[in-house]
Amino acid sequence: MAYAVLNGDLISSRRYGAARAARLLDQALKAANRRFARALAAPFMPFQGDAFQGVFADVPAALDALLWIEARLEAKGPIGARYGLGLGRVEGLKNLPAPSPALLAGNAFIRAEAALKEAKRARLRIVLKGDDPGLDAPYNAAFRLGGHLFNRWPPELWQRLYLYLESGDLGQVAAREKVSYQAIHKQFKSRGVRDLLEAFRALKVGLEART
């Protein structure tokens, strides 16, 4: 059975304020553990200050979690992260969920670490590594484009995306933001939010097929 290990690392946390960034990350990870509890093989845990890691038994759900965590951090910070996603084996699982990723091993962890290192080195937002570089390539091409959008979206848009990911209803987002439904719809279309969400849905289908 294949698993997904999702590693993340905050960007410019010292400039943001290390203590404040740590609190924001801790809150986001606890909320993510509640939201994605059924998909996780081991909960998200912080490590090395502003880095974090979680393990998914439901591999496609790792993309949902990545986007949700990023939207929350950007909306409530604003602060972003880089991500390394590793696909492969996880060893040491006896019962689900495991108490911590630190108790586990396997090539999914090695690939996630390598993916995050590549993301940092190349200043990318998301890198995926699985067992076939040829199959990884189209995912990483899509993630490069997604990363450009991540870097251009203002906090207001991240806030609206976060609200949408929470509710799944543009009408509720419009009501919370006190703007028209048409205004939210137009903004999501013009700033590439709809395209990114569709791309992530397609990538999830591909991940399901790989696992």
C-alpha positions in Angstrom: 0.0 0.0 0.0 1.3 3.4 -0.9 1.2 6.4 1.5 1.9 10.1 1.1 4.2 12.0 3.4 3.7 15.8 3.3 6.6 17.9 4.5 6.3 21.6 4.8 8.5 24.6 5.8 7.4 28.1 6.5 8.8 30.8 4.3 10.6 33.8 5.9 9.3 32.9 9.4 12.1 34.9 11.1 11.0 38.1 9.2 7.4 37.4 10.1 8.4 36.7 13.8 9.4 33.3 14.9 7.2 33.1 18.0 4.1 34.4 16.1 4.8 32.1 13.2 5.1 29.1 15.5 1.7 29.9 17.1 0.1 30.3 13.8 1.5 27.0 12.5 0.6 25.1 15.7 -3.0 26.3 15.4 -3.2 25.4 11.7 -1.8 21.9 12.2 -4.2 21.2 15.1 -7.1 22.3 12.9 -5.8 20.2 10.0 -5.5 17.1 12.2 -9.2 17.5 13.1 -10.3 18.2 9.5 -8.4 15.4 7.9 -8.5 12.9 10.7 -10.0 10.1 8.5 -7.3 10.5 5.9 -4.3 10.7 8.1 -2.0 7.7 9.0 -0.1 9.9 11.4 -1.0 13.5 12.4 0.7 16.7 11.4 3.5 17.5 13.8 5.9 20.5 13.9 9.6 19.9 13.9 12.8 21.9 13.6 11.0 25.1 14.5 9.0 26.1 11.5 8.8 22.8 9.6 6.0 20.2 9.8 5.1 16.8 8.6 2.0 14.5 8.3 1.4 11.1 6.8 -1.7 10.2 4.7 -3.2 6.8 4.1 -5.6 8.5 1.7 -3.0 9.8 -0.7 -5.2 12.2 -2.8 -6.4 13.9 0.4 -2.8 15.1 0.9 -3.4 17.7 -1.8 -6.6 18.9 -0.1 -4.7 19.3 3.1 -1.8 21.1 1.4 -4.1 23.7 -0.1 -6.2 24.0 3.1 -3.1 24.6 5.2 -1.6 27.1 2.8 -4.9 29.0 2.5 -5.2 29.2 6.3 -1.6 30.3 6.8 -1.9 33.0 4.1 -5.3 34.2 5.3 -4.4 34.4 9.0 -0.8 35.4 8.7 -0.1 36.2 6.0 2.7 33.6 5.7 3.3 30.8 3.3 5.1 27.5 3.1 7.0 25.3 0.7 5.9 21.7 0.4 7.5 18.3 -0.4 5.2 15.4 -1.1 6.7 11.9 -1.1 4.8 8.8 -2.3 5.8 5.3 -1.3 6.1 2.9 1.6 5.6 3.7 5.3 7.1 1.3 7.8 6.2 0.9 11.5 2.4 1.3 11.2 0.6 -1.0 13.6 -2.6 0.8 14.2 -4.1 3.9 12.4 -3.4 6.6 13.2 0.1 6.3 14.5 0.8 8.8 17.4 3.5 10.7 15.4 5.3 10.6 12.1 8.6 10.5 14.1 7.8 6.8 15.0 7.6 5.8 11.3 10.1 5.2 8.4 10.1 4.3 4.8 10.9 5.6 1.3 7.9 7.9 1.4 9.7 9.9 4.1 13.0 9.9 2.1 11.2 11.2 -1.0 9.3 13.9 0.9 12.5 15.2 2.4 14.2 15.2 -1.0 11.1 17.0 -2.5 11.2 19.7 0.1 14.9 20.2 -0.4 14.4 20.6 -4.1 11.5 23.1 -3.5 13.8 25.2 -1.2 16.7 25.0 -3.6 14.7 26.0 -6.7 12.4 28.4 -4.8 9.4 26.4 -5.7 6.2 26.1 -3.6 5.4 22.4 -4.2 7.5 19.4 -5.4 6.3 15.8 -5.6 8.5 12.7 -5.7 7.2 9.2 -6.2 8.7 6.0 -7.6 8.7 7.1 -11.3 10.2 10.5 -12.3 8.4 10.3 -15.6 5.0 10.1 -13.8 6.1 12.8 -11.4 6.9 15.3 -14.2 3.4 16.4 -15.1 2.5 16.9 -11.5 5.5 19.1 -10.9 4.8 21.1 -14.0 1.3 21.8 -12.7 2.7 22.7 -9.2 5.1 25.2 -10.8 2.1 27.0 -12.4 0.2 26.7 -9.1 3.2 28.2 -7.2 3.2 31.3 -9.4 -0.5 31.8 -8.4 0.3 31.3 -4.8 3.0 34.0 -4.9 0.7 36.5 -6.6 -2.5 36.1 -4.5 -3.2 38.8 -1.9 -4.3 38.0 1.7 -7.9 39.0 0.8 -8.1 36.3 -1.9 -6.5 33.7 0.4 -9.1 34.6 3.0 -11.9 34.0 0.5 -10.4 30.8 -0.7 -10.0 29.5 2.9 -13.7 30.3 3.5 -14.6 28.5 0.4 -12.6 25.4 1.3 -14.3 25.4 4.7 -17.8 25.8 3.4 -17.8 24.7 -0.3 -20.3 27.4 -1.0 -19.5 30.7 -2.8 -22.7 32.1 -1.5 -21.6 31.7 2.1 -18.2 33.3 1.2 -20.0 36.3 -0.3 -22.2 36.7 2.8 -19.2 36.5 5.1 -17.2 39.0 3.0 -20.2 41.2 2.5 -19.9 41.3 -1.2 -22.0 39.9 -4.0 -21.9 36.3 -5.2 -21.0 37.7 -8.7 -18.0 39.6 -7.3 -16.6 36.4 -5.6 -17.2 34.4 -8.7 -15.5 36.9 -11.0 -12.5 37.3 -8.7 -12.0 33.5 -8.4 -12.2 33.2 -12.2 -10.0 36.2 -13.1 -7.2 35.4 -10.5 -7.0 31.7 -11.4 -8.6 30.2 -8.3 -11.1 28.2 -10.3 -8.4 26.9 -12.6 -6.2 25.9 -9.7 -9.0 24.1 -7.9 -9.8 22.2 -11.2 -6.2 21.3 -11.6 -6.0 19.9 -8.1 -9.1 17.8 -8.6 -7.5 16.3 -11.8 -4.2 15.7 -9.9 -6.1 13.9 -7.2 -7.6 11.5 -9.7 -4.1 10.8 -11.0 -2.8 10.1 -7.5 -5.7 7.8 -6.9 -4.7 5.8 -10.0 -1.1 5.6 -8.9 -1.9 4.2 -5.5 
